[in-house]
Amino acid sequence: MNFNINKIVLWLKNGKIREIEFKPNKVNLITGGSHTGKSAILEIVDYCFFSSKSRISEDTINENILWYGINISVNDKNYTIARESLSEGKVSNNYYFSSFGEIPLSLISNNSENAIKSILETEFKIDRDAKFPTNYGSNYIKAGTKISLRYFLMFNTISGNIIENDEGIFFDKQNDTRYKEALPRIFDLAVGIETVENILKSEKKAELENQLAKLIRKNKAVSSKTSDFNQERVAILQKAKEHNVVREDAKVDEVIVELNKAIQGFETELTTNSDKEKLESSFYSLQRKIRNLKQFSSEYNKYKSSIKNLDDSLKPIEFLREKDSEIIKTSIFEQLVISYTKDLTSIRKSYSNNTPIDRQVNDNVKELEKELEIIKSKLDLLPKENKSFESEREKYFFLGQMQSKLEIFSSEDSPILTSYDEEIGALEAEIEQLIVLNTEEKRELTIKLTEEIIIEYIKESDKALANYSTYQPVFDYKNKSLLLRKPKTSHIENVGSSSNHMFLHLFFSLAMHEVIFQNKSPFVAPFLIIDQPSRPYYGTNGKRKTDDPESDEYKIKKAFELLDKFIETRKSNNGDFQMIVLEHIPIDTVSNLKNIHIVEEFFGGNALIPKSYIE
């Protein structure tokens, strides 16, 4: 995408309009003295981009302003966004918007914040599908909340607070919990590691996997209840047979019919013990066979073990074979060796672990165990003992009790429910079709790319970093910060100098934008506003020699050379990038740099709001 800020526009209460123009593909420098409103330019841009609070000074600035505005170009379209000034420190909800970039002499509110945001977010490819994941939510950002354009603007500013911060914070607004929590969530999208499509697929897959897990749990519960139900029916059938009220050969599915017949007065056939005796006889017979086979297998293993011991006594034969050329042989030597060798081979086959006898015995045991299980299930259906009722009343009381239990299990609320196998199969198929790209490799490559880019920046800055000029950059992905590692060690240096912190912030922000450009991420605009990078310098030792590596001017010039080269490199790669730098350095410090554009100098009465505008 292409983006640049064309103008800052201020509509004053006295009817005058103040405009400050910026150029694309330049380091736009505004330099001047203190209290001239330079830093307010960053606040004004933030305010016009829908901030929910603002630090624009009331004195001199807000007290004289009716509307704040910016004129921007986005993807070859020209827009003007203006917002009414603060009232008693509170932000306004009144906006003016022109889709043609018009800057009228006077303004009235003609649009809403949401409508303007929607237009801009479309340009930044941030649609309604770009939301925070369902597995993420807090008191500040709820799961499923739309990702705002404002979160990506964290990549576009380096405020004075950041430059002077020595606690490893490299993004603005990290004292605001909402932005602090949003940063790790939008970072991969911002730099091009992730795509909205992949995130949506990942979210959909997680949702389907959650549904699948629930169905599997339900299916297990149904299976468990079904098993309990079947066990209950077997118990009821067994009791009915013990009391001789149903046929001995009645099956489980016939219990209700048989009980109904008994209750309605039908005579049931007397049960006999003949079938039970036959089944029990077969059961014990199979148990004996299995026990005998297992005992045989145990004895056979002992036999093979004893045979194996003979192997050791015949091992000298192998030795003789190996030393054949060195032995003086008698006439019967060869015959004896051949005979013993055959014996040795035969013995080894005899004690092999998996002989045909082993396999046959194991197969027989498995078949007999299957038969045993079938007979056991049949025995479970037969009465353990025959009982009789003392009276007809007791008989019908028993039948009613049994039927009540069966009716409970046979109702619509019975645990015999339709399984969820079909739904589970459909979900598994849908999950399989969702191809979610694993971004871990791209994340690792992006970290390496960032560090490689910063290595080049360190080389370019050279002596300005003093003894840190040979240190290696470490991109701390987890904390989204930049560290320095001592060469050929794992030691992370605690960088104490505020001037070195300034360079680290420049390195980090420029590297982020280079990665964003290479990964073609559409979410972050190619611009950067830097508020007074020379803060750590002037006012310390006052040295002004530009060729002295220890002087303030040498270091700040190196910083601007870095910015200048970044713009030049971007243009050579057919890309766009705009910087706005708010400074108080003399312009002759950077006058020889190709891509520096001096916007204005706030000296001698000139300021964000010049004296001539309010006198």
PADRENPA-314949 format. One record per residue (C-alpha): y, x negated, z negated. Coordinates in steps of 0.05 Angstrom, whole numbers, plus 5000, padded with zeros to 4 digits. Layout:
# PADRENPA-314949
<r v="Y" u="X" w="Z"/>
...
END
This chain:
# PADRENPA-314949
<r v="5000" u="5000" w="5000"/>
<r v="5073" u="4980" w="5005"/>
<r v="5125" u="4994" w="4953"/>
<r v="5194" u="4971" w="4934"/>
<r v="5253" u="4994" w="4893"/>
<r v="5314" u="5000" w="4939"/>
<r v="5367" u="5019" w="4888"/>
<r v="5383" u="5035" w="4816"/>
<r v="5432" u="5093" w="4818"/>
<r v="5474" u="5116" w="4759"/>
<r v="5515" u="5180" w="4761"/>
<r v="5572" u="5171" w="4710"/>
<r v="5605" u="5227" w="4671"/>
<r v="5672" u="5210" w="4703"/>
<r v="5643" u="5226" w="4772"/>
<r v="5633" u="5155" w="4795"/>
<r v="5566" u="5129" w="4822"/>
<r v="5541" u="5059" w="4806"/>
<r v="5489" u="5030" w="4854"/>
<r v="5451" u="4964" w="4849"/>
<r v="5411" u="4945" w="4911"/>
<r v="5348" u="4904" w="4915"/>
<r v="5312" u="4873" w="4974"/>
<r v="5238" u="4877" w="4991"/>
<r v="5195" u="4813" w="4991"/>
<r v="5246" u="4776" w="4948"/>
<r v="5255" u="4752" w="4877"/>
<r v="5316" u="4796" w="4863"/>
<r v="5356" u="4760" w="4809"/>
<r v="5408" u="4792" w="4765"/>
<r v="5439" u="4741" w="4719"/>
<r v="5494" u="4747" w="4668"/>
<r v="5516" u="4743" w="4597"/>
<r v="5489" u="4780" w="4536"/>
<r v="5504" u="4854" w="4524"/>
<r v="5518" u="4867" w="4598"/>
<r v="5460" u="4916" w="4607"/>
<r v="5411" u="4872" w="4645"/>
<r v="5350" u="4891" w="4602"/>
<r v="5369" u="4965" w="4610"/>
<r v="5349" u="4961" w="4683"/>
<r v="5275" u="4956" w="4663"/>
<r v="5285" u="5014" w="4615"/>
<r v="5318" u="5056" w="4669"/>
<r v="5261" u="5045" w="4718"/>
<r v="5212" u="5064" w="4663"/>
<r v="5253" u="5126" w="4645"/>
<r v="5255" u="5151" w="4717"/>
<r v="5180" u="5141" w="4720"/>
<r v="5170" u="5196" w="4668"/>
<r v="5170" u="5158" w="4602"/>
<r v="5163" u="5202" w="4540"/>
<r v="5211" u="5159" w="4500"/>
<r v="5265" u="5109" w="4517"/>
<r v="5303" u="5051" w="4486"/>
<r v="5364" u="5057" w="4532"/>
<r v="5424" u="5039" w="4490"/>
<r v="5470" u="5097" w="4472"/>
<r v="5530" u="5053" w="4464"/>
<r v="5567" u="5039" w="4530"/>
<r v="5507" u="5059" w="4574"/>
<r v="5478" u="5128" w="4556"/>
<r v="5544" u="5154" w="4530"/>
<r v="5574" u="5144" w="4599"/>
<r v="5516" u="5168" w="4642"/>
<r v="5498" u="5238" w="4666"/>
<r v="5437" u="5219" w="4708"/>
<r v="5394" u="5157" w="4718"/>
<r v="5361" u="5148" w="4785"/>
<r v="5318" u="5102" w="4829"/>
<r v="5312" u="5102" w="4904"/>
<r v="5243" u="5076" w="4925"/>
<r v="5201" u="5065" w="4988"/>
<r v="5127" u="5082" w="4984"/>
<r v="5082" u="5075" w="5044"/>
<r v="5141" u="5080" w="5092"/>
<r v="5168" u="5142" w="5057"/>
<r v="5235" u="5143" w="5021"/>
<r v="5243" u="5180" w="4955"/>
<r v="5298" u="5189" w="4904"/>
<r v="5278" u="5206" w="4832"/>
<r v="5333" u="5221" w="4782"/>
<r v="5329" u="5243" w="4709"/>
<r v="5383" u="5271" w="4665"/>
<r v="5408" u="5225" w="4610"/>
<r v="5382" u="5224" w="4539"/>
<r v="5410" u="5275" w="4490"/>
<r v="5414" u="5251" w="4418"/>
<r v="5361" u="5199" w="4434"/>
<r v="5312" u="5250" w="4463"/>
<r v="5287" u="5246" w="4535"/>
<r v="5305" u="5300" w="4584"/>
<r v="5257" u="5346" w="4623"/>
<r v="5308" u="5356" w="4679"/>
<r v="5293" u="5320" w="4744"/>
<r v="5322" u="5314" w="4813"/>
<r v="5277" u="5295" w="4871"/>
<r v="5290" u="5282" w="4944"/>
<r v="5231" u="5271" w="4991"/>
<r v="5280" u="5240" w="5042"/>
<r v="5314" u="5192" w="4994"/>
<r v="5380" u="5229" w="4992"/>
<r v="5431" u="5207" w="4939"/>
<r v="5480" u="5265" w="4931"/>
<r v="5548" u="5259" w="4897"/>
<r v="5527" u="5307" w="4841"/>
<r v="5459" u="5329" w="4816"/>
<r v="5424" u="5391" w="4790"/>
<r v="5353" u="5395" w="4767"/>
<r v="5310" u="5417" w="4827"/>
<r v="5239" u="5396" w="4809"/>
<r v="5189" u="5387" w="4752"/>
<r v="5159" u="5324" w="4725"/>
<r v="5088" u="5347" w="4742"/>
<r v="5107" u="5363" w="4814"/>
<r v="5140" u="5295" w="4825"/>
<r v="5083" u="5259" w="4791"/>
<r v="5034" u="5295" w="4837"/>
<r v="5071" u="5271" w="4899"/>
<r v="5073" u="5199" w="4875"/>
<r v="5001" u="5199" w="4850"/>
<r v="4979" u="5222" w="4919"/>
<r v="5013" u="5160" w="4948"/>
<r v="4976" u="5117" w="4897"/>
<r v="4909" u="5151" w="4912"/>
<r v="4907" u="5179" w="4841"/>
<r v="4879" u="5249" w="4852"/>
<r v="4856" u="5302" w="4803"/>
<r v="4786" u="5272" w="4803"/>
<r v="4810" u="5208" w="4771"/>
<r v="4796" u="5223" w="4698"/>
<r v="4775" u="5187" w="4635"/>
<r v="4699" u="5187" w="4626"/>
<r v="4663" u="5242" w="4589"/>
<r v="4633" u="5191" w="4542"/>
<r v="4702" u="5170" w="4520"/>
<r v="4751" u="5208" w="4477"/>
<r v="4798" u="5197" w="4419"/>
<r v="4854" u="5230" w="4381"/>
<r v="4902" u="5204" w="4434"/>
<r v="4865" u="5210" w="4500"/>
<r v="4813" u="5265" w="4508"/>
<r v="4751" u="5258" w="4551"/>
<r v="4763" u="5287" w="4620"/>
<r v="4839" u="5275" w="4616"/>
<r v="4870" u="5258" w="4683"/>
<r v="4889" u="5184" w="4690"/>
<r v="4964" u="5180" w="4694"/>
<r v="5005" u="5138" w="4742"/>
<r v="5042" u="5111" w="4681"/>
<r v="4981" u="5074" w="4656"/>
<r v="4980" u="5031" w="4719"/>
<r v="5054" u="5014" w="4710"/>
<r v="5032" u="4969" w="4653"/>
<r v="5017" u="4917" w="4707"/>
<r v="5089" u="4920" w="4733"/>
<r v="5130" u="4895" w="4675"/>
<r v="5138" u="4833" w="4632"/>
<r v="5188" u="4853" w="4579"/>
<r v="5224" u="4807" w="4530"/>
<r v="5178" u="4831" w="4475"/>
<r v="5117" u="4806" w="4514"/>
<r v="5147" u="4738" w="4531"/>
<r v="5164" u="4724" w="4459"/>
<r v="5098" u="4751" w="4433"/>
<r v="5050" u="4697" w="4408"/>
<r v="4992" u="4744" w="4389"/>
<r v="4956" u="4743" w="4456"/>
<r v="4985" u="4809" w="4482"/>
<r v="4996" u="4807" w="4558"/>
<r v="5013" u="4880" w="4572"/>
<r v="5073" u="4922" w="4552"/>
<r v="5067" u="4985" w="4510"/>
<r v="5007" u="4958" w="4469"/>
<r v="5042" u="4981" w="4405"/>
<r v="5032" u="5052" w="4432"/>
<r v="4961" u="5074" w="4415"/>
<r v="4955" u="5117" w="4478"/>
<r v="4969" u="5058" w="4524"/>
<r v="4929" u="5010" w="4482"/>
<r v="4868" u="5055" w="4489"/>
<r v="4881" u="5069" w="4563"/>
<r v="4885" u="4996" w="4585"/>
<r v="4811" u="4978" w="4580"/>
<r v="4793" u="5045" w="4612"/>
<r v="4837" u="5037" w="4674"/>
<r v="4834" u="4961" w="4681"/>
<r v="4773" u="4958" w="4727"/>
<r v="4803" u="5012" w="4772"/>
<r v="4870" u="4977" w="4773"/>
<r v="4845" u="4909" w="4795"/>
<r v="4794" u="4937" w="4844"/>
<r v="4729" u="4923" w="4806"/>
<r v="4714" u="4998" w="4804"/>
<r v="4728" u="5056" w="4851"/>
<r v="4741" u="5129" w="4834"/>
<r v="4680" u="5148" w="4876"/>
<r v="4634" u="5102" w="4837"/>
<r v="4662" u="5126" w="4770"/>
<r v="4651" u="5199" w="4791"/>
<r v="4580" u="5183" w="4811"/>
<r v="4568" u="5147" w="4745"/>
<r v="4597" u="5206" w="4707"/>
<r v="4555" u="5255" w="4746"/>
<r v="4493" u="5213" w="4735"/>
<r v="4507" u="5209" w="4660"/>
<r v="4516" u="5284" w="4657"/>
<r v="4451" u="5298" w="4694"/>
<r v="4413" u="5247" w="4651"/>
<r v="4439" u="5283" w="4590"/>
<r v="4414" u="5350" w="4617"/>
<r v="4347" u="5318" w="4635"/>
<r v="4339" u="5290" w="4564"/>
<r v="4352" u="5360" w="4536"/>
<r v="4301" u="5392" w="4582"/>
<r v="4249" u="5339" w="4565"/>
<r v="4260" u="5352" w="4491"/>
<r v="4253" u="5428" w="4503"/>
<r v="4190" u="5416" w="4543"/>
<r v="4160" u="5375" w="4487"/>
<r v="4178" u="5430" w="4437"/>
<r v="4145" u="5482" w="4482"/>
<r v="4083" u="5439" w="4489"/>
<r v="4079" u="5430" w="4414"/>
<r v="4087" u="5505" w="4400"/>
<r v="4036" u="5521" w="4454"/>
<r v="3986" u="5474" w="4422"/>
<r v="3998" u="5507" w="4354"/>
<r v="3989" u="5575" w="4386"/>
<r v="3923" u="5556" w="4418"/>
<r v="3898" u="5527" w="4352"/>
<r v="3917" u="5593" w="4318"/>
<r v="3879" u="5634" w="4370"/>
<r v="3817" u="5590" w="4361"/>
<r v="3821" u="5600" w="4285"/>
<r v="3828" u="5676" w="4293"/>
<r v="3769" u="5678" w="4341"/>
<r v="3726" u="5637" w="4294"/>
<r v="3742" u="5683" w="4235"/>
<r v="3725" u="5745" w="4278"/>
<r v="3659" u="5714" w="4297"/>
<r v="3643" u="5695" w="4225"/>
<r v="3652" u="5769" w="4206"/>
<r v="3610" u="5790" w="4265"/>
<r v="3664" u="5835" w="4295"/>
<r v="3666" u="5802" w="4364"/>
<r v="3612" u="5774" w="4409"/>
<r v="3590" u="5704" w="4394"/>
<r v="3603" u="5683" w="4466"/>
<r v="3673" u="5714" w="4468"/>
<r v="3725" u="5667" w="4497"/>
<r v="3795" u="5653" w="4469"/>
<r v="3830" u="5695" w="4523"/>
<r v="3786" u="5755" w="4505"/>
<r v="3802" u="5757" w="4431"/>
<r v="3855" u="5812" w="4435"/>
<r v="3809" u="5856" w="4478"/>
<r v="3750" u="5846" w="4432"/>
<r v="3790" u="5861" w="4370"/>
<r v="3819" u="5924" w="4401"/>
<r v="3749" u="5947" w="4417"/>
<r v="3728" u="5935" w="4345"/>
<r v="3789" u="5972" w="4318"/>
<r v="3777" u="6031" w="4366"/>
<r v="3705" u="6038" w="4340"/>
<r v="3665" u="6003" w="4394"/>
<r v="3601" u="5971" w="4369"/>
<r v="3597" u="5896" w="4378"/>
<r v="3534" u="5859" w="4393"/>
<r v="3503" u="5822" w="4335"/>
<r v="3514" u="5749" w="4337"/>
<r v="3457" u="5699" w="4332"/>
<r v="3454" u="5627" w="4313"/>
<r v="3412" u="5607" w="4373"/>
<r v="3471" u="5582" w="4415"/>
<r v="3503" u="5548" w="4356"/>
<r v="3437" u="5512" w="4339"/>
<r v="3429" u="5489" w="4410"/>
<r v="3500" u="5462" w="4413"/>
<r v="3493" u="5427" w="4346"/>
<r v="3427" u="5396" w="4368"/>
<r v="3459" u="5370" w="4431"/>
<r v="3519" u="5345" w="4391"/>
<r v="3477" u="5304" w="4343"/>
<r v="3432" u="5279" w="4400"/>
<r v="3493" u="5253" w="4438"/>
<r v="3520" u="5220" w="4375"/>
<r v="3453" u="5183" w="4367"/>
<r v="3453" u="5160" w="4440"/>
<r v="3524" u="5135" w="4435"/>
<r v="3509" u="5099" w="4369"/>
<r v="3446" u="5067" w="4399"/>
<r v="3483" u="5044" w="4462"/>
<r v="3539" u="5013" w="4421"/>
<r v="3488" u="4979" w="4376"/>
<r v="3452" u="4952" w="4438"/>
<r v="3518" u="4927" w="4466"/>
<r v="3532" u="4890" w="4400"/>
<r v="3463" u="4858" w="4399"/>
<r v="3470" u="4838" w="4472"/>
<r v="3535" u="4804" w="4458"/>
<r v="3502" u="4765" w="4402"/>
<r v="3447" u="4745" w="4450"/>
<r v="3498" u="4720" w="4501"/>
<r v="3532" u="4681" w="4446"/>
<r v="3467" u="4645" w="4428"/>
<r v="3453" u="4631" w="4502"/>
<r v="3522" u="4599" w="4507"/>
<r v="3502" u="4548" w="4454"/>
<r v="3447" u="4523" w="4501"/>
<r v="3502" u="4508" w="4552"/>
<r v="3528" u="4453" w="4507"/>
<r v="3460" u="4419" w="4505"/>
<r v="3457" u="4417" w="4581"/>
<r v="3526" u="4389" w="4591"/>
<r v="3499" u="4318" w="4598"/>
<r v="3471" u="4340" w="4665"/>
<r v="3543" u="4348" w="4690"/>
<r v="3559" u="4280" w="4664"/>
<r v="3500" u="4250" w="4702"/>
<r v="3523" u="4285" w="4765"/>
<r v="3592" u="4254" w="4758"/>
<r v="3563" u="4184" w="4748"/>
<r v="3510" u="4192" w="4802"/>
<r v="3529" u="4128" w="4839"/>
<r v="3525" u="4086" w="4776"/>
<r v="3455" u="4107" w="4753"/>
<r v="3390" u="4070" w="4768"/>
<r v="3343" u="4127" w="4786"/>
<r v="3267" u="4135" w="4778"/>
<r v="3224" u="4174" w="4826"/>
<r v="3229" u="4239" w="4787"/>
<r v="3304" u="4233" w="4769"/>
<r v="3330" u="4277" w="4826"/>
<r v="3277" u="4331" w="4813"/>
<r v="3295" u="4335" w="4739"/>
<r v="3370" u="4338" w="4752"/>
<r v="3362" u="4394" w="4804"/>
<r v="3318" u="4434" w="4756"/>
<r v="3366" u="4426" w="4698"/>
<r v="3426" u="4444" w="4741"/>
<r v="3392" u="4509" w="4762"/>
<r v="3379" u="4524" w="4689"/>
<r v="3451" u="4510" w="4671"/>
<r v="3477" u="4557" w="4726"/>
<r v="3429" u="4611" w="4704"/>
<r v="3450" u="4605" w="4631"/>
<r v="3524" u="4610" w="4649"/>
<r v="3512" u="4673" w="4689"/>
<r v="3474" u="4702" w="4630"/>
<r v="3532" u="4698" w="4581"/>
<r v="3589" u="4717" w="4628"/>
<r v="3636" u="4768" w="4596"/>
<r v="3627" u="4824" w="4646"/>
<r v="3555" u="4829" w="4668"/>
<r v="3524" u="4889" w="4704"/>
<r v="3491" u="4908" w="4638"/>
<r v="3559" u="4908" w="4602"/>
<r v="3590" u="4953" w="4655"/>
<r v="3530" u="5001" w="4656"/>
<r v="3530" u="5008" w="4580"/>
<r v="3605" u="5020" w="4578"/>
<r v="3601" u="5072" w="4633"/>
<r v="3544" u="5109" w="4598"/>
<r v="3582" u="5109" w="4531"/>
<r v="3644" u="5139" w="4565"/>
<r v="3604" u="5194" w="4599"/>
<r v="3568" u="5212" w="4535"/>
<r v="3634" u="5214" w="4496"/>
<r v="3662" u="5264" w="4548"/>
<r v="3600" u="5309" w="4539"/>
<r v="3608" u="5303" w="4464"/>
<r v="3681" u="5326" w="4467"/>
<r v="3661" u="5387" w="4509"/>
<r v="3606" u="5408" w="4461"/>
<r v="3653" u="5398" w="4402"/>
<r v="3705" u="5445" w="4433"/>
<r v="3650" u="5498" w="4442"/>
<r v="3627" u="5489" w="4370"/>
<r v="3699" u="5499" w="4347"/>
<r v="3696" u="5570" w="4376"/>
<r v="3633" u="5588" w="4338"/>
<r v="3633" u="5613" w="4266"/>
<r v="3619" u="5561" w="4212"/>
<r v="3580" u="5614" w="4174"/>
<r v="3564" u="5688" w="4180"/>
<r v="3601" u="5733" w="4133"/>
<r v="3599" u="5808" w="4120"/>
<r v="3649" u="5859" w="4096"/>
<r v="3638" u="5895" w="4030"/>
<r v="3668" u="5959" w="4058"/>
<r v="3694" u="5990" w="4122"/>
<r v="3764" u="5989" w="4091"/>
<r v="3760" u="5913" w="4083"/>
<r v="3734" u="5908" w="4155"/>
<r v="3793" u="5947" w="4185"/>
<r v="3843" u="5912" w="4140"/>
<r v="3817" u="5846" w="4168"/>
<r v="3819" u="5871" w="4240"/>
<r v="3891" u="5895" w="4231"/>
<r v="3912" u="5829" w="4202"/>
<r v="3881" u="5790" w="4259"/>
<r v="3911" u="5836" w="4312"/>
<r v="3981" u="5830" w="4281"/>
<r v="3978" u="5755" w="4286"/>
<r v="3955" u="5757" w="4359"/>
<r v="4009" u="5808" w="4377"/>
<r v="4063" u="5762" w="4349"/>
<r v="4038" u="5706" w="4394"/>
<r v="4031" u="5753" w="4454"/>
<r v="4103" u="5781" w="4450"/>
<r v="4161" u="5758" w="4494"/>
<r v="4182" u="5711" w="4438"/>
<r v="4114" u="5677" w="4440"/>
<r v="4115" u="5601" w="4443"/>
<r v="4076" u="5606" w="4508"/>
<r v="4138" u="5597" w="4550"/>
<r v="4149" u="5575" w="4621"/>
<r v="4152" u="5500" w="4622"/>
<r v="4213" u="5463" w="4648"/>
<r v="4173" u="5419" w="4695"/>
<r v="4206" u="5448" w="4757"/>
<r v="4277" u="5440" w="4730"/>
<r v="4260" u="5369" w="4706"/>
<r v="4233" u="5351" w="4775"/>
<r v="4296" u="5377" w="4809"/>
<r v="4342" u="5338" w="4762"/>
<r v="4302" u="5274" w="4771"/>
<r v="4308" u="5282" w="4847"/>
<r v="4384" u="5294" w="4842"/>
<r v="4393" u="5233" w="4796"/>
<r v="4353" u="5190" w="4844"/>
<r v="4400" u="5209" w="4901"/>
<r v="4462" u="5186" w="4862"/>
<r v="4470" u="5113" w="4880"/>
<r v="4517" u="5082" w="4829"/>
<r v="4538" u="5012" w="4846"/>
<r v="4530" u="4960" w="4791"/>
<r v="4599" u="4930" w="4783"/>
<r v="4578" u="4876" w="4733"/>
<r v="4572" u="4823" w="4787"/>
<r v="4640" u="4841" w="4817"/>
<r v="4670" u="4838" w="4747"/>
<r v="4643" u="4768" w="4736"/>
<r v="4668" u="4746" w="4804"/>
<r v="4737" u="4776" w="4790"/>
<r v="4741" u="4737" w="4724"/>
<r v="4724" u="4673" w="4762"/>
<r v="4774" u="4689" w="4817"/>
<r v="4829" u="4701" w="4765"/>
<r v="4815" u="4634" w="4732"/>
<r v="4814" u="4597" w="4799"/>
<r v="4882" u="4627" w="4818"/>
<r v="4911" u="4607" w="4751"/>
<r v="4885" u="4536" w="4759"/>
<r v="4929" u="4530" w="4820"/>
<r v="4989" u="4558" w="4782"/>
<r v="4978" u="4506" w="4727"/>
<r v="4977" u="4450" w="4779"/>
<r v="5042" u="4476" w="4810"/>
<r v="5076" u="4480" w="4742"/>
<r v="5054" u="4409" w="4728"/>
<r v="5095" u="4374" w="4674"/>
<r v="5130" u="4438" w="4651"/>
<r v="5067" u="4452" w="4610"/>
<r v="5071" u="4384" w="4578"/>
<r v="5003" u="4364" w="4547"/>
<r v="4971" u="4431" w="4570"/>
<r v="4977" u="4414" w="4644"/>
<r v="4904" u="4391" w="4646"/>
<r v="4876" u="4449" w="4606"/>
<r v="4829" u="4500" w="4637"/>
<r v="4847" u="4575" w="4639"/>
<r v="4800" u="4625" w="4606"/>
<r v="4808" u="4698" w="4624"/>
<r v="4788" u="4738" w="4562"/>
<r v="4764" u="4801" w="4597"/>
<r v="4750" u="4838" w="4532"/>
<r v="4820" u="4830" w="4505"/>
<r v="4854" u="4827" w="4573"/>
<r v="4889" u="4762" w="4557"/>
<r v="4894" u="4689" w="4580"/>
<r v="4872" u="4630" w="4539"/>
<r v="4871" u="4554" w="4550"/>
<r v="4810" u="4512" w="4539"/>
<r v="4812" u="4438" w="4525"/>
<r v="4780" u="4399" w="4583"/>
<r v="4706" u="4383" w="4576"/>
<r v="4701" u="4422" w="4511"/>
<r v="4690" u="4493" w="4488"/>
<r v="4752" u="4490" w="4444"/>
<r v="4804" u="4544" w="4456"/>
<r v="4873" u="4518" w="4443"/>
<r v="4922" u="4555" w="4398"/>
<r v="4983" u="4549" w="4443"/>
<r v="5042" u="4545" w="4396"/>
<r v="5103" u="4535" w="4441"/>
<r v="5139" u="4598" w="4463"/>
<r v="5158" u="4564" w="4528"/>
<r v="5083" u="4554" w="4543"/>
<r v="5071" u="4627" w="4525"/>
<r v="5122" u="4646" w="4578"/>
<r v="5085" u="4607" w="4631"/>
<r v="5019" u="4638" w="4610"/>
<r v="5049" u="4708" w="4618"/>
<r v="5074" u="4691" w="4688"/>
<r v="5007" u="4661" w="4707"/>
<r v="4969" u="4721" w="4681"/>
<r v="5013" u="4775" w="4714"/>
<r v="5016" u="4739" w="4781"/>
<r v="4941" u="4727" w="4781"/>
<r v="4929" u="4801" w="4766"/>
<r v="4972" u="4821" w="4826"/>
<r v="4937" u="4771" w="4870"/>
<r v="4869" u="4799" w="4851"/>
<r v="4894" u="4870" w="4862"/>
<r v="4919" u="4849" w="4931"/>
<r v="4853" u="4815" w="4950"/>
<r v="4812" u="4874" w="4925"/>
<r v="4858" u="4923" w="4961"/>
<r v="4866" u="4967" w="4900"/>
<r v="4914" u="5025" w="4915"/>
<r v="4931" u="5042" w="4843"/>
<r v="4981" u="4987" w="4825"/>
<r v="5047" u="4981" w="4862"/>
<r v="5064" u="4910" w="4888"/>
<r v="5125" u="4897" w="4845"/>
<r v="5141" u="4862" w="4780"/>
<r v="5201" u="4867" w="4735"/>
<r v="5211" u="4807" w="4689"/>
<r v="5262" u="4810" w="4632"/>
<r v="5292" u="4741" w="4618"/>
<r v="5235" u="4691" w="4625"/>
<r v="5283" u="4637" w="4601"/>
<r v="5286" u="4667" w="4531"/>
<r v="5246" u="4610" w="4499"/>
<r v="5291" u="4556" w="4529"/>
<r v="5366" u="4560" w="4528"/>
<r v="5397" u="4554" w="4461"/>
<r v="5347" u="4503" w="4436"/>
<r v="5362" u="4431" w="4456"/>
<r v="5414" u="4445" w="4509"/>
<r v="5387" u="4393" w="4558"/>
<r v="5409" u="4407" w="4629"/>
<r v="5378" u="4351" w="4670"/>
<r v="5335" u="4384" w="4723"/>
<r v="5291" u="4323" w="4732"/>
<r v="5275" u="4316" w="4658"/>
<r v="5207" u="4350" w="4644"/>
<r v="5229" u="4364" w="4573"/>
<r v="5294" u="4398" w="4593"/>
<r v="5302" u="4474" w="4592"/>
<r v="5329" u="4475" w="4662"/>
<r v="5270" u="4436" w="4690"/>
<r v="5221" u="4485" w="4660"/>
<r v="5257" u="4549" w="4681"/>
<r v="5266" u="4521" w="4751"/>
<r v="5190" u="4508" w="4754"/>
<r v="5180" u="4580" w="4733"/>
<r v="5224" u="4606" w="4790"/>
<r v="5190" u="4559" w="4839"/>
<r v="5125" u="4593" w="4819"/>
<r v="5155" u="4661" w="4833"/>
<r v="5185" u="4638" w="4898"/>
<r v="5119" u="4609" w="4923"/>
<r v="5082" u="4673" w="4903"/>
<r v="5128" u="4714" w="4949"/>
<r v="5121" u="4664" w="5005"/>
<r v="5045" u="4665" w="4999"/>
<r v="5043" u="4740" w="4999"/>
<r v="5085" u="4745" w="5062"/>
<r v="5041" u="4693" w="5097"/>
<r v="4982" u="4739" w="5082"/>
<r v="5018" u="4799" w="5114"/>
<r v="5029" u="4831" w="5046"/>
<r v="5089" u="4858" w="5009"/>
<r v="5114" u="4842" w="4940"/>
<r v="5180" u="4851" w="4904"/>
<r v="5205" u="4820" w="4839"/>
<r v="5265" u="4839" w="4798"/>
<r v="5284" u="4784" w="4748"/>
<r v="5336" u="4797" w="4695"/>
<r v="5365" u="4731" w="4671"/>
<r v="5424" u="4693" w="4642"/>
<r v="5414" u="4626" w="4678"/>
<r v="5467" u="4597" w="4724"/>
<r v="5451" u="4612" w="4797"/>
<r v="5455" u="4539" w="4818"/>
<r v="5389" u="4529" w="4781"/>
<r v="5352" u="4568" w="4835"/>
<r v="5401" u="4568" w="4894"/>
<r v="5357" u="4523" w="4937"/>
<r v="5296" u="4569" w="4933"/>
<r v="5280" u="4607" w="4997"/>
<r v="5259" u="4675" w="4970"/>
<r v="5310" u="4683" w="4914"/>
<r v="5361" u="4739" w="4926"/>
<r v="5421" u="4739" w="4880"/>
<r v="5434" u="4813" w="4869"/>
<r v="5494" u="4809" w="4822"/>
<r v="5523" u="4765" w="4768"/>
<r v="5543" u="4802" w="4706"/>
<r v="5603" u="4760" w="4687"/>
<r v="5677" u="4770" w="4683"/>
<r v="5676" u="4845" w="4670"/>
<r v="5618" u="4860" w="4717"/>
<r v="5558" u="4892" w="4683"/>
<r v="5508" u="4947" w="4691"/>
<r v="5568" u="4993" w="4680"/>
<r v="5629" u="4950" w="4701"/>
<r v="5692" u="4958" w="4660"/>
<r v="5727" u="4983" w="4722"/>
<r v="5680" u="5043" w="4723"/>
<r v="5697" u="5068" w="4654"/>
<r v="5770" u="5047" w="4644"/>
END
